[in-house]
Amino acid sequence: MALFTEKLTTEILKIIDARYDEFRKSLGKNSHSDKTAKDERIPLHEDMKLLIAVANGEITRTNVMVARVESALKRVLNLLLGNSMNESLALTNDFWETDIGTVASRARWWISLDELITISNAAALAFGENSQANRMRIARAMDNGLLDWVPDPSVSNPQQNRRVLRDQVERLRDLRNLPE
């Protein structure tokens, strides 16, 4: 039995639809009344179906599918959490505890497979050693939105399940080593 179902997609569509109405009202426009036909292809619906299939372990990993899933994940997160200034998203613990957060986490893991590293590994990579002070520096960078993080679905302890992208840690290290 699938862990995530069409019900989650319906909930997400309702959230986006309500947000759309808010934007229209804020701009002094009437609420939209032309609801999309049920059989019409809705891109957000297609993206959610793909992400749910990945989260449920139903998709075979290929380079083409990785690119499709990554694009779908970016679009869904931007619609749900993005802002009008297109600034990067700071995803909180609360988000990761929701169903869509779990789907997003599993999709990110599926996309990034070997690119996610622990805070300890990030501290060693960015600052040369895995010390408490360096782990705290990584944690602060995550809290400040400098490093994106994803919970590891296989680790239940919330203090130990955060992972960061290796390339972002390498960029942080390289910025730190720039000559002044």
C-alpha positions, 0 to 999 in steps of 0.5 A, a space after each residue: 500500500 502506498 504511503 502517500 496518495 492522491 489525497 495529498 495532491 488534492 490538499 496541495 492544490 487547495 492550498 495553492 488555489 487559496 494562495 492564488 485567490 489571496 494574490 488576486 484579491 491583493 491586486 484588486 482583482 476578482 477571485 477566479 471562477 473558472 475552475 479547471 476541468 477535472 480531466 484537464 492536465 494540471 502541471 502542479 498535479 502532474 508534479 505532485 504525482 511524480 513526487 509521490 511516486 518517488 516518495 513511495 519508491 515507485 520510480 526507477 532512477 535514471 538521469 532523465 528521471 532525476 532531472 524531471 523530479 528535481 524540476 518538479 520538486 523546485 516548482 512545487 516548493 516554490 509555489 508552496 513556500 516561495 516569495 515574490 522576490 524569488 529568494 531562496 527558501 528556508 525550510 524549517 523543522 515544522 515543514 519537514 514534519 508535514 506530509 509534503 515535507 516528507 515527500 519533499 525529503 524523500 524526493 531530495 534524497 532520491 535526487 541527491 543520493 550521494 551528494 548529501 553529507 552529515 554535519 560532522 562531515 560538512 564541518 571537516 570539509 568546510 573547516 578542516 576538522 570535525 570539532 564541536 565548534 565547527 559543527 556549530 558553525 555548520 548548524 548556524 549556516 543551516 539555520 541562517 539559510 546559507 546551507 540547504 538541509 534535508 532530514 534523513 528519513 532513515 534516522 529518527 533522532 531529529 538532532 542527528 538526521 540533518 544532511 547538507 549538500 556537499 557542493 554547498 559546503 564546498 562553496 562555503 569552504 571556498 568562500 572562506 578561503 578567498 584572499 581578502 
